[in-house]
């Protein structure tokens, strides 16, 4: 009989470690900033200023896809100015679902920009409105639609 007990937390060879967790309040702050920018886009209508602002929002989403939500300008602002004034989070969040949500946001606003470029005048406000619904739900209620979609797709994905 052995004194040692097996390590049930050990990962099999070749299985990467999960990414470090993030403060779940950061993505909600980012969603609030994004929602404000999207409301401004809607107020600007279908003109070039609305298209320019939606392009800025697309670039912010692109940063989120490339660097994760903590690497966006909103994430940097949260870490510098908001997070130091808050108590530590009760638990940390997996950064992969919010990063996937950034991809969904990029696809939505990117589609609006492409359609606007080919002459669909209403594409910018429609894309902004769709993205605003998701950003508002995340900011106000903590319901991240892109994160939920990520989890559904993970359940459907074949397990290795």
mmCIF file of the C-alpha atoms, coordinates in Angstrom:
data_MODEL
# 
_entry.id   MODEL 
# 
loop_
_atom_site.group_PDB 
_atom_site.id 
_atom_site.type_symbol 
_atom_site.label_atom_id 
_atom_site.label_alt_id 
_atom_site.label_comp_id 
_atom_site.label_asym_id 
_atom_site.label_entity_id 
_atom_site.label_seq_id 
_atom_site.pdbx_PDB_ins_code 
_atom_site.Cartn_x 
_atom_site.Cartn_y 
_atom_site.Cartn_z 
_atom_site.occupancy 
_atom_site.B_iso_or_equiv 
_atom_site.pdbx_formal_charge 
_atom_site.auth_seq_id 
_atom_site.auth_comp_id 
_atom_site.auth_asym_id 
_atom_site.auth_atom_id 
_atom_site.pdbx_PDB_model_num 
ATOM 1   C CA . UNK A 1 1   ? 0.000   0.000  0.000   1.00 0.00 ? 1   UNK A CA 1 
ATOM 2   C CA . UNK A 1 2   ? 1.346   3.423  -0.990  1.00 0.00 ? 2   UNK A CA 1 
ATOM 3   C CA . UNK A 1 3   ? 1.311   6.611  1.080   1.00 0.00 ? 3   UNK A CA 1 
ATOM 4   C CA . UNK A 1 4   ? 0.937   8.826  -1.972  1.00 0.00 ? 4   UNK A CA 1 
ATOM 5   C CA . UNK A 1 5   ? -2.407  9.789  -3.393  1.00 0.00 ? 5   UNK A CA 1 
ATOM 6   C CA . UNK A 1 6   ? -2.768  10.485 -7.100  1.00 0.00 ? 6   UNK A CA 1 
ATOM 7   C CA . UNK A 1 7   ? -2.890  14.120 -8.208  1.00 0.00 ? 7   UNK A CA 1 
ATOM 8   C CA . UNK A 1 8   ? -6.372  14.451 -9.669  1.00 0.00 ? 8   UNK A CA 1 
ATOM 9   C CA . UNK A 1 9   ? -5.687  18.008 -10.829 1.00 0.00 ? 9   UNK A CA 1 
ATOM 10  C CA . UNK A 1 10  ? -2.794  17.048 -13.124 1.00 0.00 ? 10  UNK A CA 1 
ATOM 11  C CA . UNK A 1 11  ? -3.395  17.588 -16.844 1.00 0.00 ? 11  UNK A CA 1 
ATOM 12  C CA . UNK A 1 12  ? -2.627  14.896 -19.389 1.00 0.00 ? 12  UNK A CA 1 
ATOM 13  C CA . UNK A 1 13  ? 0.407   15.511 -21.578 1.00 0.00 ? 13  UNK A CA 1 
ATOM 14  C CA . UNK A 1 14  ? -0.324  17.880 -24.437 1.00 0.00 ? 14  UNK A CA 1 
ATOM 15  C CA . UNK A 1 15  ? -3.328  19.529 -22.771 1.00 0.00 ? 15  UNK A CA 1 
ATOM 16  C CA . UNK A 1 16  ? -2.617  23.240 -22.357 1.00 0.00 ? 16  UNK A CA 1 
ATOM 17  C CA . UNK A 1 17  ? -3.219  24.984 -19.063 1.00 0.00 ? 17  UNK A CA 1 
ATOM 18  C CA . UNK A 1 18  ? -6.296  27.187 -18.994 1.00 0.00 ? 18  UNK A CA 1 
ATOM 19  C CA . UNK A 1 19  ? -5.547  30.892 -19.380 1.00 0.00 ? 19  UNK A CA 1 
ATOM 20  C CA . UNK A 1 20  ? -5.281  33.049 -16.287 1.00 0.00 ? 20  UNK A CA 1 
ATOM 21  C CA . UNK A 1 21  ? -8.617  34.406 -15.124 1.00 0.00 ? 21  UNK A CA 1 
ATOM 22  C CA . UNK A 1 22  ? -9.762  37.987 -15.533 1.00 0.00 ? 22  UNK A CA 1 
ATOM 23  C CA . UNK A 1 23  ? -11.874 40.256 -13.357 1.00 0.00 ? 23  UNK A CA 1 
ATOM 24  C CA . UNK A 1 24  ? -15.430 39.800 -14.735 1.00 0.00 ? 24  UNK A CA 1 
ATOM 25  C CA . UNK A 1 25  ? -16.200 43.461 -14.060 1.00 0.00 ? 25  UNK A CA 1 
ATOM 26  C CA . UNK A 1 26  ? -13.662 44.513 -16.710 1.00 0.00 ? 26  UNK A CA 1 
ATOM 27  C CA . UNK A 1 27  ? -15.605 43.178 -19.706 1.00 0.00 ? 27  UNK A CA 1 
ATOM 28  C CA . UNK A 1 28  ? -18.805 44.703 -18.297 1.00 0.00 ? 28  UNK A CA 1 
ATOM 29  C CA . UNK A 1 29  ? -17.078 48.089 -18.064 1.00 0.00 ? 29  UNK A CA 1 
ATOM 30  C CA . UNK A 1 30  ? -15.819 47.633 -21.625 1.00 0.00 ? 30  UNK A CA 1 
ATOM 31  C CA . UNK A 1 31  ? -19.342 46.772 -22.762 1.00 0.00 ? 31  UNK A CA 1 
ATOM 32  C CA . UNK A 1 32  ? -20.652 49.954 -21.118 1.00 0.00 ? 32  UNK A CA 1 
ATOM 33  C CA . UNK A 1 33  ? -18.083 52.088 -22.949 1.00 0.00 ? 33  UNK A CA 1 
ATOM 34  C CA . UNK A 1 34  ? -18.892 50.277 -26.191 1.00 0.00 ? 34  UNK A CA 1 
ATOM 35  C CA . UNK A 1 35  ? -22.622 50.817 -25.624 1.00 0.00 ? 35  UNK A CA 1 
ATOM 36  C CA . UNK A 1 36  ? -22.074 54.566 -25.229 1.00 0.00 ? 36  UNK A CA 1 
ATOM 37  C CA . UNK A 1 37  ? -20.055 54.658 -28.462 1.00 0.00 ? 37  UNK A CA 1 
ATOM 38  C CA . UNK A 1 38  ? -22.763 52.666 -30.253 1.00 0.00 ? 38  UNK A CA 1 
ATOM 39  C CA . UNK A 1 39  ? -25.483 55.054 -29.031 1.00 0.00 ? 39  UNK A CA 1 
ATOM 40  C CA . UNK A 1 40  ? -23.409 57.946 -30.398 1.00 0.00 ? 40  UNK A CA 1 
ATOM 41  C CA . UNK A 1 41  ? -23.115 56.065 -33.693 1.00 0.00 ? 41  UNK A CA 1 
ATOM 42  C CA . UNK A 1 42  ? -26.896 55.712 -33.852 1.00 0.00 ? 42  UNK A CA 1 
ATOM 43  C CA . UNK A 1 43  ? -27.360 59.413 -33.094 1.00 0.00 ? 43  UNK A CA 1 
ATOM 44  C CA . UNK A 1 44  ? -25.036 60.270 -35.991 1.00 0.00 ? 44  UNK A CA 1 
ATOM 45  C CA . UNK A 1 45  ? -27.331 58.415 -38.417 1.00 0.00 ? 45  UNK A CA 1 
ATOM 46  C CA . UNK A 1 46  ? -26.065 57.251 -41.785 1.00 0.00 ? 46  UNK A CA 1 
ATOM 47  C CA . UNK A 1 47  ? -23.437 59.886 -42.538 1.00 0.00 ? 47  UNK A CA 1 
ATOM 48  C CA . UNK A 1 48  ? -19.660 59.651 -42.713 1.00 0.00 ? 48  UNK A CA 1 
ATOM 49  C CA . UNK A 1 49  ? -19.252 60.512 -39.015 1.00 0.00 ? 49  UNK A CA 1 
ATOM 50  C CA . UNK A 1 50  ? -21.323 57.453 -38.057 1.00 0.00 ? 50  UNK A CA 1 
ATOM 51  C CA . UNK A 1 51  ? -19.265 55.278 -40.381 1.00 0.00 ? 51  UNK A CA 1 
ATOM 52  C CA . UNK A 1 52  ? -16.041 56.676 -38.919 1.00 0.00 ? 52  UNK A CA 1 
ATOM 53  C CA . UNK A 1 53  ? -17.187 56.008 -35.352 1.00 0.00 ? 53  UNK A CA 1 
ATOM 54  C CA . UNK A 1 54  ? -18.306 52.476 -36.236 1.00 0.00 ? 54  UNK A CA 1 
ATOM 55  C CA . UNK A 1 55  ? -14.843 51.958 -37.765 1.00 0.00 ? 55  UNK A CA 1 
ATOM 56  C CA . UNK A 1 56  ? -13.273 53.002 -34.450 1.00 0.00 ? 56  UNK A CA 1 
ATOM 57  C CA . UNK A 1 57  ? -15.551 50.534 -32.653 1.00 0.00 ? 57  UNK A CA 1 
ATOM 58  C CA . UNK A 1 58  ? -14.507 47.814 -35.104 1.00 0.00 ? 58  UNK A CA 1 
ATOM 59  C CA . UNK A 1 59  ? -10.863 48.565 -34.315 1.00 0.00 ? 59  UNK A CA 1 
ATOM 60  C CA . UNK A 1 60  ? -11.617 48.283 -30.591 1.00 0.00 ? 60  UNK A CA 1 
ATOM 61  C CA . UNK A 1 61  ? -13.224 44.887 -31.219 1.00 0.00 ? 61  UNK A CA 1 
ATOM 62  C CA . UNK A 1 62  ? -10.190 43.884 -33.296 1.00 0.00 ? 62  UNK A CA 1 
ATOM 63  C CA . UNK A 1 63  ? -7.935  44.727 -30.343 1.00 0.00 ? 63  UNK A CA 1 
ATOM 64  C CA . UNK A 1 64  ? -10.152 42.538 -28.162 1.00 0.00 ? 64  UNK A CA 1 
ATOM 65  C CA . UNK A 1 65  ? -9.848  39.645 -30.590 1.00 0.00 ? 65  UNK A CA 1 
ATOM 66  C CA . UNK A 1 66  ? -6.084  40.027 -30.942 1.00 0.00 ? 66  UNK A CA 1 
ATOM 67  C CA . UNK A 1 67  ? -5.163  40.755 -27.311 1.00 0.00 ? 67  UNK A CA 1 
ATOM 68  C CA . UNK A 1 68  ? -8.171  39.686 -25.264 1.00 0.00 ? 68  UNK A CA 1 
ATOM 69  C CA . UNK A 1 69  ? -10.576 42.034 -23.512 1.00 0.00 ? 69  UNK A CA 1 
ATOM 70  C CA . UNK A 1 70  ? -7.901  42.980 -21.000 1.00 0.00 ? 70  UNK A CA 1 
ATOM 71  C CA . UNK A 1 71  ? -5.792  44.316 -23.894 1.00 0.00 ? 71  UNK A CA 1 
ATOM 72  C CA . UNK A 1 72  ? -8.431  46.686 -25.263 1.00 0.00 ? 72  UNK A CA 1 
ATOM 73  C CA . UNK A 1 73  ? -8.421  50.393 -24.527 1.00 0.00 ? 73  UNK A CA 1 
ATOM 74  C CA . UNK A 1 74  ? -11.473 49.843 -22.323 1.00 0.00 ? 74  UNK A CA 1 
ATOM 75  C CA . UNK A 1 75  ? -9.642  47.041 -20.493 1.00 0.00 ? 75  UNK A CA 1 
ATOM 76  C CA . UNK A 1 76  ? -6.597  49.220 -19.952 1.00 0.00 ? 76  UNK A CA 1 
ATOM 77  C CA . UNK A 1 77  ? -8.793  52.047 -18.627 1.00 0.00 ? 77  UNK A CA 1 
ATOM 78  C CA . UNK A 1 78  ? -10.559 49.613 -16.295 1.00 0.00 ? 78  UNK A CA 1 
ATOM 79  C CA . UNK A 1 79  ? -7.256  48.328 -14.913 1.00 0.00 ? 79  UNK A CA 1 
ATOM 80  C CA . UNK A 1 80  ? -5.778  51.815 -14.497 1.00 0.00 ? 80  UNK A CA 1 
ATOM 81  C CA . UNK A 1 81  ? -8.709  53.810 -13.127 1.00 0.00 ? 81  UNK A CA 1 
ATOM 82  C CA . UNK A 1 82  ? -11.593 51.577 -12.050 1.00 0.00 ? 82  UNK A CA 1 
ATOM 83  C CA . UNK A 1 83  ? -10.112 48.322 -10.719 1.00 0.00 ? 83  UNK A CA 1 
ATOM 84  C CA . UNK A 1 84  ? -7.842  49.964 -8.102  1.00 0.00 ? 84  UNK A CA 1 
ATOM 85  C CA . UNK A 1 85  ? -10.932 51.493 -6.468  1.00 0.00 ? 85  UNK A CA 1 
ATOM 86  C CA . UNK A 1 86  ? -12.824 48.185 -6.191  1.00 0.00 ? 86  UNK A CA 1 
ATOM 87  C CA . UNK A 1 87  ? -12.585 45.264 -3.811  1.00 0.00 ? 87  UNK A CA 1 
ATOM 88  C CA . UNK A 1 88  ? -10.976 42.147 -5.296  1.00 0.00 ? 88  UNK A CA 1 
ATOM 89  C CA . UNK A 1 89  ? -13.376 40.088 -7.416  1.00 0.00 ? 89  UNK A CA 1 
ATOM 90  C CA . UNK A 1 90  ? -15.094 37.157 -5.725  1.00 0.00 ? 90  UNK A CA 1 
ATOM 91  C CA . UNK A 1 91  ? -13.977 34.911 -8.566  1.00 0.00 ? 91  UNK A CA 1 
ATOM 92  C CA . UNK A 1 92  ? -12.102 35.237 -11.824 1.00 0.00 ? 92  UNK A CA 1 
ATOM 93  C CA . UNK A 1 93  ? -13.519 34.543 -15.271 1.00 0.00 ? 93  UNK A CA 1 
ATOM 94  C CA . UNK A 1 94  ? -12.097 32.524 -18.151 1.00 0.00 ? 94  UNK A CA 1 
ATOM 95  C CA . UNK A 1 95  ? -10.966 35.133 -20.725 1.00 0.00 ? 95  UNK A CA 1 
ATOM 96  C CA . UNK A 1 96  ? -11.818 32.968 -23.748 1.00 0.00 ? 96  UNK A CA 1 
ATOM 97  C CA . UNK A 1 97  ? -15.599 33.576 -23.864 1.00 0.00 ? 97  UNK A CA 1 
ATOM 98  C CA . UNK A 1 98  ? -15.268 37.396 -23.693 1.00 0.00 ? 98  UNK A CA 1 
ATOM 99  C CA . UNK A 1 99  ? -12.584 37.245 -26.372 1.00 0.00 ? 99  UNK A CA 1 
ATOM 100 C CA . UNK A 1 100 ? -14.935 35.229 -28.581 1.00 0.00 ? 100 UNK A CA 1 
ATOM 101 C CA . UNK A 1 101 ? -17.637 37.829 -27.889 1.00 0.00 ? 101 UNK A CA 1 
ATOM 102 C CA . UNK A 1 102 ? -15.234 40.471 -29.228 1.00 0.00 ? 102 UNK A CA 1 
ATOM 103 C CA . UNK A 1 103 ? -15.006 38.427 -32.439 1.00 0.00 ? 103 UNK A CA 1 
ATOM 104 C CA . UNK A 1 104 ? -18.797 38.348 -32.733 1.00 0.00 ? 104 UNK A CA 1 
ATOM 105 C CA . UNK A 1 105 ? -18.891 42.126 -32.215 1.00 0.00 ? 105 UNK A CA 1 
ATOM 106 C CA . UNK A 1 106 ? -16.226 42.566 -34.883 1.00 0.00 ? 106 UNK A CA 1 
ATOM 107 C CA . UNK A 1 107 ? -18.220 40.417 -37.314 1.00 0.00 ? 107 UNK A CA 1 
ATOM 108 C CA . UNK A 1 108 ? -21.419 42.397 -36.663 1.00 0.00 ? 108 UNK A CA 1 
ATOM 109 C CA . UNK A 1 109 ? -19.924 45.876 -37.026 1.00 0.00 ? 109 UNK A CA 1 
ATOM 110 C CA . UNK A 1 110 ? -17.553 44.733 -39.777 1.00 0.00 ? 110 UNK A CA 1 
ATOM 111 C CA . UNK A 1 111 ? -20.510 43.460 -41.791 1.00 0.00 ? 111 UNK A CA 1 
ATOM 112 C CA . UNK A 1 112 ? -22.202 46.830 -41.333 1.00 0.00 ? 112 UNK A CA 1 
ATOM 113 C CA . UNK A 1 113 ? -19.096 48.634 -42.553 1.00 0.00 ? 113 UNK A CA 1 
ATOM 114 C CA . UNK A 1 114 ? -18.700 46.391 -45.601 1.00 0.00 ? 114 UNK A CA 1 
ATOM 115 C CA . UNK A 1 115 ? -22.362 46.819 -46.527 1.00 0.00 ? 115 UNK A CA 1 
ATOM 116 C CA . UNK A 1 116 ? -22.072 50.596 -46.065 1.00 0.00 ? 116 UNK A CA 1 
ATOM 117 C CA . UNK A 1 117 ? -19.017 50.605 -48.333 1.00 0.00 ? 117 UNK A CA 1 
ATOM 118 C CA . UNK A 1 118 ? -21.038 48.979 -51.119 1.00 0.00 ? 118 UNK A CA 1 
ATOM 119 C CA . UNK A 1 119 ? -23.874 51.477 -50.768 1.00 0.00 ? 119 UNK A CA 1 
ATOM 120 C CA . UNK A 1 120 ? -26.305 50.072 -48.197 1.00 0.00 ? 120 UNK A CA 1 
ATOM 121 C CA . UNK A 1 121 ? -27.024 53.324 -46.366 1.00 0.00 ? 121 UNK A CA 1 
ATOM 122 C CA . UNK A 1 122 ? -28.837 51.782 -43.400 1.00 0.00 ? 122 UNK A CA 1 
ATOM 123 C CA . UNK A 1 123 ? -26.112 49.212 -42.688 1.00 0.00 ? 123 UNK A CA 1 
ATOM 124 C CA . UNK A 1 124 ? -24.204 51.345 -40.176 1.00 0.00 ? 124 UNK A CA 1 
ATOM 125 C CA . UNK A 1 125 ? -27.148 52.140 -37.881 1.00 0.00 ? 125 UNK A CA 1 
ATOM 126 C CA . UNK A 1 126 ? -28.514 48.590 -38.148 1.00 0.00 ? 126 UNK A CA 1 
ATOM 127 C CA . UNK A 1 127 ? -25.136 47.063 -37.246 1.00 0.00 ? 127 UNK A CA 1 
ATOM 128 C CA . UNK A 1 128 ? -24.742 49.588 -34.427 1.00 0.00 ? 128 UNK A CA 1 
ATOM 129 C CA . UNK A 1 129 ? -28.211 48.733 -33.097 1.00 0.00 ? 129 UNK A CA 1 
ATOM 130 C CA . UNK A 1 130 ? -27.539 44.981 -33.153 1.00 0.00 ? 130 UNK A CA 1 
ATOM 131 C CA . UNK A 1 131 ? -24.198 45.440 -31.397 1.00 0.00 ? 131 UNK A CA 1 
ATOM 132 C CA . UNK A 1 132 ? -25.815 47.860 -28.928 1.00 0.00 ? 132 UNK A CA 1 
ATOM 133 C CA . UNK A 1 133 ? -28.318 45.222 -27.804 1.00 0.00 ? 133 UNK A CA 1 
ATOM 134 C CA . UNK A 1 134 ? -25.478 42.827 -26.950 1.00 0.00 ? 134 UNK A CA 1 
ATOM 135 C CA . UNK A 1 135 ? -23.308 45.510 -25.320 1.00 0.00 ? 135 UNK A CA 1 
ATOM 136 C CA . UNK A 1 136 ? -26.215 46.810 -23.240 1.00 0.00 ? 136 UNK A CA 1 
ATOM 137 C CA . UNK A 1 137 ? -27.191 43.333 -22.020 1.00 0.00 ? 137 UNK A CA 1 
ATOM 138 C CA . UNK A 1 138 ? -23.609 42.725 -20.925 1.00 0.00 ? 138 UNK A CA 1 
ATOM 139 C CA . UNK A 1 139 ? -23.127 46.126 -19.299 1.00 0.00 ? 139 UNK A CA 1 
ATOM 140 C CA . UNK A 1 140 ? -26.481 46.290 -17.529 1.00 0.00 ? 140 UNK A CA 1 
ATOM 141 C CA . UNK A 1 141 ? -27.159 42.668 -16.625 1.00 0.00 ? 141 UNK A CA 1 
ATOM 142 C CA . UNK A 1 142 ? -23.883 40.789 -17.032 1.00 0.00 ? 142 UNK A CA 1 
ATOM 143 C CA . UNK A 1 143 ? -25.434 38.744 -19.851 1.00 0.00 ? 143 UNK A CA 1 
ATOM 144 C CA . UNK A 1 144 ? -22.750 38.316 -22.496 1.00 0.00 ? 144 UNK A CA 1 
ATOM 145 C CA . UNK A 1 145 ? -24.425 36.911 -25.611 1.00 0.00 ? 145 UNK A CA 1 
ATOM 146 C CA . UNK A 1 146 ? -21.111 36.149 -27.325 1.00 0.00 ? 146 UNK A CA 1 
ATOM 147 C CA . UNK A 1 147 ? -19.892 34.356 -24.185 1.00 0.00 ? 147 UNK A CA 1 
ATOM 148 C CA . UNK A 1 148 ? -23.046 32.242 -24.109 1.00 0.00 ? 148 UNK A CA 1 
ATOM 149 C CA . UNK A 1 149 ? -22.582 31.387 -27.792 1.00 0.00 ? 149 UNK A CA 1 
ATOM 150 C CA . UNK A 1 150 ? -18.980 30.386 -27.045 1.00 0.00 ? 150 UNK A CA 1 
ATOM 151 C CA . UNK A 1 151 ? -20.154 27.981 -24.341 1.00 0.00 ? 151 UNK A CA 1 
ATOM 152 C CA . UNK A 1 152 ? -22.809 26.462 -26.626 1.00 0.00 ? 152 UNK A CA 1 
ATOM 153 C CA . UNK A 1 153 ? -20.257 25.949 -29.396 1.00 0.00 ? 153 UNK A CA 1 
ATOM 154 C CA . UNK A 1 154 ? -17.800 24.387 -26.928 1.00 0.00 ? 154 UNK A CA 1 
ATOM 155 C CA . UNK A 1 155 ? -20.457 21.856 -25.903 1.00 0.00 ? 155 UNK A CA 1 
ATOM 156 C CA . UNK A 1 156 ? -21.096 20.971 -29.536 1.00 0.00 ? 156 UNK A CA 1 
ATOM 157 C CA . UNK A 1 157 ? -17.399 20.721 -30.434 1.00 0.00 ? 157 UNK A CA 1 
ATOM 158 C CA . UNK A 1 158 ? -15.948 17.217 -30.525 1.00 0.00 ? 158 UNK A CA 1 
ATOM 159 C CA . UNK A 1 159 ? -13.924 16.382 -27.424 1.00 0.00 ? 159 UNK A CA 1 
ATOM 160 C CA . UNK A 1 160 ? -10.343 15.234 -27.988 1.00 0.00 ? 160 UNK A CA 1 
# 
